Amino acid sequence: MTIVAKLLDDFGDNWHWVVLHDVEPRGETHFWASHIDTICGVMLDEGGSVAELVDTGAPDEPDCSMCLSGGAGLSASVLQEAEKILEVAIPNNS
């Protein structure tokens, strides 16, 4: 199931293509998904969870340029692992 969404403050002001994988309905507005990510590579949940879909007036298309162009070309899990490596390799000097 692919929807246009933003979750709380995680995405700032951008709307994204959010993908709920292996969806099973759990009521009218609740859906279980094996994992949830975005087309642009943000991993939202990888352990299986129930998502509540709330009508927030989302547009028909996202405004995230990476989502619109088809994503980063890598899976969300690969991007997440790369981010962890970069955090270790380039520590925050603040």
C-alpha positions as CSV (number, residue, x, y, z in Angstrom):
1,M,0.0,0.0,0.0
2,T,1.5,3.3,-1.0
3,I,0.2,6.6,0.3
4,V,1.2,10.3,0.4
5,A,1.9,11.1,4.0
6,K,4.1,12.8,6.5
7,L,4.5,11.6,10.1
8,L,4.6,14.0,13.0
9,D,7.8,16.0,12.8
10,D,9.9,13.3,11.1
11,F,9.6,14.8,7.7
12,G,9.3,18.5,8.5
13,D,7.1,20.1,5.9
14,N,7.6,17.6,3.1
15,W,5.0,15.1,1.9
16,H,6.4,11.7,0.9
17,W,5.4,8.4,-0.8
18,V,5.1,6.2,2.2
19,V,5.0,2.4,1.5
20,L,3.4,0.0,3.9
21,H,4.6,-3.5,3.1
22,D,2.6,-6.8,3.4
23,V,-0.5,-4.9,4.6
24,E,-3.3,-6.5,6.6
25,P,-6.3,-4.5,7.6
26,R,-6.9,-4.2,11.3
27,G,-10.0,-2.0,11.3
28,E,-11.3,0.9,9.3
29,T,-8.2,3.1,9.7
30,H,-5.6,0.7,11.1
31,F,-3.3,-1.5,9.1
32,W,-0.6,-3.9,10.1
33,A,2.6,-3.7,7.9
34,S,5.7,-5.9,8.1
35,H,7.7,-2.7,7.6
36,I,7.1,0.9,6.6
37,D,9.5,3.1,4.5
38,T,9.5,5.9,2.0
39,I,10.3,5.8,-1.7
40,C,13.2,8.2,-1.0
41,G,14.8,5.8,1.5
42,V,13.6,6.7,5.0
43,M,13.0,3.6,7.1
44,L,10.1,4.3,9.5
45,D,9.5,0.9,11.1
46,E,11.1,-2.4,10.3
47,G,9.7,-4.7,13.0
48,G,6.1,-5.0,12.0
49,S,3.6,-2.6,13.4
50,V,0.1,-1.3,13.2
51,A,-0.2,2.1,11.5
52,E,-3.2,4.4,11.9
53,L,-4.0,6.3,8.8
54,V,-5.5,9.7,9.5
55,D,-6.9,12.1,6.9
56,T,-4.6,15.1,7.0
57,G,-5.6,16.6,3.7
58,A,-2.6,15.1,1.9
59,P,-2.1,16.1,-1.7
60,D,-2.4,13.6,-4.6
61,E,1.4,13.8,-5.1
62,P,4.2,14.3,-2.6
63,D,6.5,17.4,-2.7
64,C,9.6,15.4,-1.8
65,S,11.9,15.7,-4.9
66,M,13.5,12.3,-4.1
67,C,10.2,10.5,-3.9
68,L,9.0,12.1,-7.1
69,S,12.1,11.1,-8.9
70,G,11.7,7.5,-7.8
71,G,13.9,7.5,-4.7
72,A,17.6,7.2,-4.0
73,G,18.0,4.1,-6.1
74,L,18.8,2.1,-2.9
75,S,16.5,0.3,-0.5
76,A,15.7,2.0,2.8
77,S,17.6,-0.7,4.7
78,V,20.8,-0.1,2.7
79,L,20.5,3.6,3.1
80,Q,20.0,3.2,6.9
81,E,23.1,1.0,7.1
82,A,25.1,3.6,5.1
83,E,23.9,6.3,7.5
84,K,25.2,4.3,10.5
85,I,28.6,3.8,8.9
86,L,28.8,7.5,8.1
87,E,28.0,8.4,11.7
88,V,30.9,6.3,12.9
89,A,33.3,7.4,10.2
90,I,32.4,11.1,10.5
91,P,31.7,11.8,14.2
92,N,29.8,14.9,15.2
93,N,32.4,17.5,16.4
94,S,29.9,19.7,18.2
